[in-house]
Amino acid sequence: MDQASASPFKKTPLYARHCASGARMVPFGGWEMPLEYSGIADEHMAVRERAGLFDVSHMGEIEIAGKQALDAVQRVSCNDAARLQVGQAQYSGLLTPDGTYVDDLLVYRLASQHFLLVVNASHIAADYAHIASRIGSVGDAVAVDASSRYALLAVQGPSAAQLLQTLTGVDLGSLAYYGFAHGEVASVRATISRTGYTGEDGFEIFVAPQSADRLWLAITRAGQGVGLLPCGLGARDTLRLEAAMRLHGSDIDESTTALEAGLGWTVGWHKPDFVGAEALRKQKAEGVRRKLAGFELVDAGIARPGCEVYVGNDKVGAVTSGTRTPFLKKSIGMVYLPAELARPGIEIEVDIRGRRARAVVVPMPFYPKRAPAVRAEP
Amino acid sequence: MVYPAQFKYTKDHEWMDLSGDRAKVGITDYAQQQLGDVVYVELPAVGTALKAGQSFGTIESVKAVSEIYAPVSGEVVEVNSALKGSPEVINQDPHGAWLIVLKLANPAEAGTLLEASQYAALVK
């Protein structure tokens, strides 16, 4: 593999490891990432039944610190960060003044006035610019794009805790869902959070980039006994779709509000002013006019993103995410429907290359998330 | 993978099982492996006239939607409609799951197709 040849894409510290493992590499959000190793279906089922290992080092990390760091985070992130204890994280959104998505993210409280925001790979610069331009007026808080200081690995699946425990002194049994702790994993300094994008119990491990390969190898070895597989972006997408987790750029973007996306639960309604607050409060009072709904095909085929959705002769929306997933073995997807149609049981049709395939609105998630035994209320 | 010796093959990964002036047409094991799980098959109506190389339908898998091409010219005299309900048979038994039966317009065209050994070499 000639790594010296010029590539316009960025590479994670594990690039050489992926190539050596025979991964099929593809461009994604400006990065060269593994799409699959042994096959998307294999990898998906490994995560559902045993464990899978993902390189998500391409994600961005933006740190906000300073005497008014909490106020700054409260201004730009829609969820209520004041509810976070040190050692807790929460899912949130960076919103526009219209209440729509600049990006979705996780907010970690590292210390009383020190926060880590984990954002999507393709949006790091845009997110940083959005944050920096809005927190200048909030005391002396500063935002730093610290992405180059972190590599990030995810271990997901019912056997993730068992295999990871063999590598760390951190007591994973008492690490609550959405909690995180600092310690060592395979003798590498790390921060372990009980978070993920698969719908299974699992962990995301932040380490220095130079330690990423050693950690990957250690987890791979420890995982041999439980049948751990390396997993790429293909399985990452089918897994998150079954768990009905939104994908920024597909299901949520600058044209969709948090309420329309069914993410009103991530909004800190009682917070003082935050970017998007006024628009969301207005929308809440007036009633949302369209909602993100999950559906399942009744007829054969696959509903792919962009396929138009009909009720009778009326076009009512277009598929935002959709595929046939390996665990459920059904064609599922999401679509924004007029609010009155976004109810389980409503019959719709999806236009698949000129053919109308029957489908039905179903509750989300399509696959029930398997929350770990110990939960905290963030 | 053993490619049946009595079949003829195309570069587009179709097989043809000729008997007199009738031929069953399907896709090869290589093709079904490349496609992944087949979820839907669109086939032509009985009576459709096809020229050699003309597309006569599509096979849809998670990965892609692929056209299928007539190996030789002829008229569609039978369509395997059972595949609508069980498209996965194409993955399970690619050399048994026929898609259409063609009545050949010009039997001499069969001579331009690949033999099993030639096709196997192509997809090695």
Interface residues (C-beta under 8 A of the other chain):
Chain A: I40 A41 A300 G301 I302 T323 R324 S331 R353 R355
Chain B: G36 D37 V39 Y40 E42 T58 E60 V62 V65 K84 G85 P87
